[in-house]
Amino acid sequence: MAEATTSGPDFPHTAFTWGHPALDAEFATAGDGTLRLVRLGSSGGTSGNGEAGDAVDPETALPLVELTALGHGSGWSGPRFTGTAFGTRLVYRGHDSGSGGSSGAGWQWLTVELHDPAAGLTAFVELSSPTGLPVLRSRVRLRNEGTQPLVLQSVSSLLLGGLPSPDALDVHRARNDWLAECRWYTEPLRDTVADIHVDAHQHDSRAALVLTGRGSWPTDGHLPMGALTERAGGRTWLWQIESPAGWRWDLGERAHGTYLALNGPTDAEHQWRVRLTPGEEFTTIPAALALGSGLDDAMGALTSYRRAVRHPHPDHTALPVVFNDYMNTLMGDPTTEKLLPLIDAAADAGAEYFCIDSGWYDDDTEGWWDSVGEWLPSPRRFPDGGLRAVLDRIRERGMVPGLWLEPEVVGVRSPIASALPPEAFFQRDGVRLTEQGRHQLDLRHPAGRAHLDKTVDRIVGDWGVGYLKLDYNIVVDPGTCAPGDASPGSGLLGHAHAYLDWLSGVLDRYPGLVVENCASGGMRMDGATLAVTQLQSTSDQQDPLRLPPIAAAAPTAVPPEQGAVWAYPQPEYDDDLITFTLGGALLGRVHLSGHLDRMSEHQLGLVRDAVGTYKAIRADLARAVPFWPLGLPGWTDEWLALGMRAPGGPSYVSVWRRGGESEVRLRLGHLAGGEGRTVRTEILHPSAPVAGSAVWDGDDLRVSLPRTPTALLIRLDAGTV
């Protein structure tokens, strides 16, 4: 414990370090008494900010917390940060958490307490890091200890200054659109943050690269992620903002260096404000920053971190194969007649779960989109024995039954729309919101939560369903303003947290239940939701030739064992296209679909072989970290490659060819070099002989595929002679 107290213009200097062998952080006070993070790196000497191993000047670094609040003045005159006066009293304490909390054992924690006596505001900066990983997690808890209310407009989750100059950095970000998720692109940071000649103006540039989320789909438009890489040396800073609602990140220039600011929702972008009366608290959403010697290295660390923060569940190591009847198959039109042959074919192919997707509740000749919400099975679709008979058939064939559900929406024609009180729905100015013929539940209201608990208890508790695909297909922007909400963005964030709390309660009641998160594919692919659910839908893309860049890039956002990737072979496909669409899912989480019941025995054999291959490697995938031998995939790339490296075990590489030259060389740095090093290669998929080859050639893997489209899954084992 160390303490520094300020009482006048001369502030005492406080400095301390905290961390573990994989992460080392140094803090120091600046001349105004604010505490700054002046160095972040590994104990081995790779520094996150400043030169290798050296701390930056505290005046160059940023305060630990920046906020804006109504009626308070601004801080330094940069383009983003205003209203900071923290650091007049400092208390810090660090400890190993041991066990407890959602994060489990093996974490290092640091809480820094900052106080502003003039405003009566105290901030607790809560820093944590999984022991052995170069990842820093940060959030800020604010408490109003004054005598007057305080209206917050923005609060940072993590600030880092003193990074190298924008001239030396490339920035990476990912477009994330419906049917076109995880599209990473790179540009020099200086292209956005213009060089204004700081010395001539004696003023930092106001140019900044700012990225924000929008609406109730937190990953619509862009992933809440980003990365900086240093061209000379490859140092990498990779971050994610774990918000189930709005978010913002900024990159700009200060004192010839670069700063990074990570925020949840803000007033300016998301109509978010929080009113703290005396004694009330608010906690920001967490943000995480991973360090690495390159982008692949940092992505590996972030993947391991995501595993460390999520709720434990047996599905994370079992990785059962899921058949879902929707994509390019029944497309929301299930019936007993259509499902029974599909169930038999899926079981014969090796599926272990069978999920009946949307439409099972549709008994309305006018269409179900604006009438959903009651979640009762359709007698018209399931006339003989009802839906339960179909669920029984799934169990008889050795699979776990699943159902699709869109829990947060209630159609305007649904009886639930009038059965629940108006306050149980999103509203603005006392008017219930309607979006695309639907209302949205506000799960902060007990009636909305009770309705969903009753629904899940019926489906899971009474019917014995063991898998729920939870979808969300509307966007409400900017949110809801219920009584007590200071703003719509505040209401939206409150509902989003309540939804995750409700879902955590469901999993506590039914610990064997497996939940897939979906929002028209990957529009809700955020870290907060991934920490609760077991699977994540990565896309609704229906074209097998456009799915590979999504599948190859999905591990940037989701650990491989959680990333549901469609594999929808069809009887009209030739063998190459069947193996192509199956191969794209083998380094993720296989989501099998397609009219398997109409396939020939030869075609069904190709499906069985792929499923068998997946089952043989899935134990490795549950602990593997990703890498990209050709770099992160581009949307129109003709060759794509995704690798998985199991610690202490083999490496796997999926390679897709959609065009271009017939041969490509893949650099696999972790396998290259070393006296006497040998690498054995084996093509696992397709299991039958293919027109192509994969040969280890010194330091490279040389892949030849004479036809398109073709996909291979290759296993590589390193040894010595």
PyMOL commands that set and color helices and strands:
alter all, ss='L'
color gray80, all
select helices_A, chain A and resi 166-168+189-191+198-201+267-270+295-309+315-318+326-330+336-349+386-396+416-419+422-424+446-462+488-509+527-530+548-556+575-583+596-598+601-621
alter helices_A, ss='H'
color red, helices_A
select strands_A, chain A and resi 2-5+15-20+23-29+35-41+67-69+89-96+107-116+121-130+135-144+150-163+169-177+180-188+208-212+221-222+225-230+236-241+248-254+257-263+274-276+281-283+287-292+322-324+353-356+400-405+409-411+427-428+431-432+438-440+467-470+514-517+535-537+563-567+589-592+625-627+639-645+651-657+663-667+677-685+693-697+700-704+710-720
alter strands_A, ss='S'
color yellow, strands_A
deselect
rebuild
show_as cartoon
